[in-house]
C-alpha cells in the first residue's frame, strides 16, 4: 500500500492548483497546474536532483499557498483531538504535516519520467466543492486512478483530499494520527513533535517495498 501511495502521490504534487480564478472550473485549474509544474520540473530537474532541499523549498513556495493545509491538518487531527489543541498547536502541526509531506514525496516527483497524465472529466461540482478525476499511465501500461477533492475558498480552488488507486489519503493519515496519539498516551505535544518521524518511517517502508508489493 505504501509503495502505491508514494508512487501515486507523485501525481498529487504534479496537479495541485497554482492559481485559480473565480471563473475557472476545478478541472481547468488542474490542467493549468499540470502544465505549469511539470514545465518547471523539466527545466530545473538536474538542479533539484543535486539539491533536493531546493526542490522542497520550491514545492512549498508553489504549492503551500494553494493547499488547504489548515483544513487538512484539522481533518487529520479530527474534532476529537483538534478541540484539545490550542491554535498554536494546530498551526504547528499544520506546518509539520505540510513540510514532512513535501520531503516525503519530493523524491517521488523527481522520478517523473514523462508518464502519461490524463485529466478526465470533473466529477460532482458545486459552487464550493468539486472533485476532479485523473489517470496516470505507468511505463508498464498500468493505469492508476486519482480523484481530488477541492474546495472553493474566496474564489480560489484549494486541495482538501485525494484518493489514489482507492487509497483515501485523508483517512490514512487520520488513522496514523490516532495511532500515534494512542502510543503517546494522548500526549498531543509528543504526537506533534514526532509526526515527522511517523512520515519518515512510512517513507522508509515505501522504499523497501518491491514494485507491485503489498497495497
C-alpha positions in Angstrom: 0.0 0.0 0.0 2.7 2.5 0.9 4.5 1.8 -2.4 1.3 2.7 -4.3 0.8 5.7 -2.1 4.3 7.0 -2.7 4.0 6.4 -6.5 0.6 7.9 -6.7 1.4 11.0 -4.7 3.9 11.9 -7.5 0.8 12.8 -9.4 -0.8 14.6 -6.5 2.1 17.0 -6.3 2.0 17.4 -10.1 -1.5 18.6 -10.2 -2.1 20.8 -7.2 -3.5 24.2 -8.3 -1.1 27.1 -8.7 -3.6 29.9 -9.3 -7.4 29.7 -9.6 -9.5 32.5 -10.8 -13.2 32.5 -9.7 -14.4 31.9 -13.3 -12.3 28.8 -13.8 -13.6 25.3 -13.1 -11.7 23.0 -10.9 -10.8 20.9 -13.9 -9.3 23.9 -15.7 -7.2 24.7 -12.6 -5.9 21.1 -12.5 -4.9 21.2 -16.2 -3.2 24.5 -15.9 -1.2 23.3 -12.9 -0.1 20.0 -14.7 1.4 22.2 -17.4 3.0 24.7 -15.1 4.6 22.5 -12.5 5.9 19.8 -15.0 7.4 22.6 -17.1 9.3 23.9 -14.1 10.4 20.4 -13.2 11.7 19.8 -16.8 13.7 22.9 -16.6 15.2 22.5 -13.2 15.3 18.7 -12.6 19.1 18.4 -12.7 19.5 21.0 -10.1 16.7 19.6 -7.9 18.3 16.1 -8.1 21.6 17.6 -6.9 19.9 19.7 -4.3 16.7 18.2 -3.0 16.2 20.9 -0.4 15.9 23.4 -3.2 13.0 21.3 -4.6 11.3 21.1 -1.3 11.5 24.8 -1.0 10.1 25.2 -4.5 7.2 22.9 -3.6 6.5 24.9 -0.5 6.6 28.2 -2.4 4.4 27.0 -5.3 2.1 24.5 -3.6 1.9 25.7 0.0 -0.3 28.8 -0.6 -2.9 26.8 -2.6 -3.3 23.7 -0.3 -6.0 24.0 2.4 -3.3 22.9 4.9 -5.3 24.1 7.9 -8.4 22.2 6.8 -6.3 19.1 6.0 -4.5 19.3 9.4 -7.7 19.6 11.3 -9.2 16.8 9.4 -6.2 14.5 10.2 -6.4 15.5 13.9 -10.2 15.1 13.8 -12.5 17.0 16.1 -11.7 14.6 18.9 -8.1 15.8 19.1 -8.2 19.3 17.5 -10.6 20.6 20.1 -8.0 19.7 22.7 -5.3 21.7 20.8 -4.5 25.4 21.1 -4.5 27.5 17.9 -0.7 27.4 18.2 -0.6 23.6 18.3 -2.9 23.3 15.3 -0.7 25.7 13.4 2.5 23.9 14.3 1.0 20.5 13.3 -0.2 22.1 10.0 3.4 23.2 9.2 5.0 20.0 10.4 2.5 18.0 8.3 3.0 20.0 5.2 6.8 20.1 5.4 7.1 16.3 6.0 4.8 15.6 3.1 6.9 17.7 0.7 10.0 15.9 1.9 8.3 12.5 1.7 7.0 12.9 -1.8 9.6 15.3 -3.3 11.8 12.5 -4.4 8.9 10.6 -5.9 8.1 13.6 -8.1 11.8 13.7 -9.2 11.3 10.2 -10.6 8.7 11.6 -13.0 9.7 10.5 -16.5 7.1 11.6 -19.0 4.4 9.3 -17.8 1.0 9.9 -19.4 -1.2 12.0 -17.2 -4.8 12.4 -18.2 -7.1 15.0 -16.8 -10.5 13.4 -17.1 -14.0 14.8 -16.5 -14.8 16.9 -13.5 -16.9 14.8 -11.2 -19.6 16.4 -8.9 -19.1 20.1 -8.7 -21.0 22.9 -7.0 -20.1 26.4 -6.0 -18.0 25.4 -3.1 -16.7 21.9 -3.7 -15.6 19.8 -6.6 -13.9 16.5 -7.5 -11.5 16.1 -10.4 -10.6 12.7 -11.9 -7.2 11.8 -13.4 -5.4 8.8 -14.6 -1.6 8.1 -14.6 -0.3 5.5 -17.1 2.9 4.0 -15.8 5.7 2.8 -18.0 4.4 -0.8 -17.8 1.0 0.3 -19.0 -0.7 0.1 -15.6 -3.3 2.8 -15.0 -3.6 4.5 -11.6 -6.9 6.4 -11.0 -6.7 9.5 -8.9 -9.5 11.6 -7.6 -9.1 15.1 -6.0 -11.4 16.9 -3.7 -11.1 20.7 -3.9 -12.9 23.4 -2.1 -13.5 27.0 -3.3 -12.3 29.4 -0.7 -12.8 33.1 -1.6 -12.8 32.3 -5.3 -9.7 30.1 -5.2 -9.8 26.3 -5.6 -7.7 24.6 -2.9 -6.9 21.0 -2.4 -8.7 19.2 0.5 -8.2 15.5 -0.1 -7.1 12.9 -2.6 -7.9 9.2 -3.3 -5.1 7.4 -5.1 -5.8 4.0 -6.6 -8.5 3.5 -4.0 -6.4 4.7 -1.0 -8.1 7.7 0.8 -5.1 9.8 1.9 -7.1 11.8 4.4 -8.3 8.6 6.1 -4.9 7.1 6.0 -3.3 10.0 7.9 -6.2 10.2 10.3 -5.6 6.6 11.3 -1.9 7.3 11.7 -2.5 10.3 13.9 -5.0 8.4 16.1 -2.5 5.5 16.4 0.3 8.0 17.4 -2.0 9.6 20.0 -2.7 6.1 21.4 1.0 5.2 21.6 1.8 8.6 23.2 -1.0 8.2 25.7 -2.9 11.1 24.3 0.0 13.4 24.7 -0.7 15.9 21.9 2.7 17.6 22.2 4.6 14.3 21.8 2.5 13.4 18.8 3.0 16.7 17.0 6.8 16.6 17.8 7.1 13.1 16.4 4.9 13.4 13.3 7.9 13.9 11.1 9.3 10.6 12.3 5.9 8.9 11.6 6.1 10.1 8.0 9.8 9.2 7.7 9.1 5.6 8.8 6.4 5.4 6.1 8.8 6.7 3.6 11.4 4.0 4.5 8.8 1.3 4.4 7.6 2.5 0.9 11.2 2.5 -0.4 11.7 -1.0 1.0 8.7 -2.5 -0.8 9.2 -4.0 -4.2 7.2 -2.7 -7.2 3.8 -4.3 -7.2 4.2 -5.1 -3.5 1.6 -5.0 -0.7 -1.0 -2.3 -1.1 
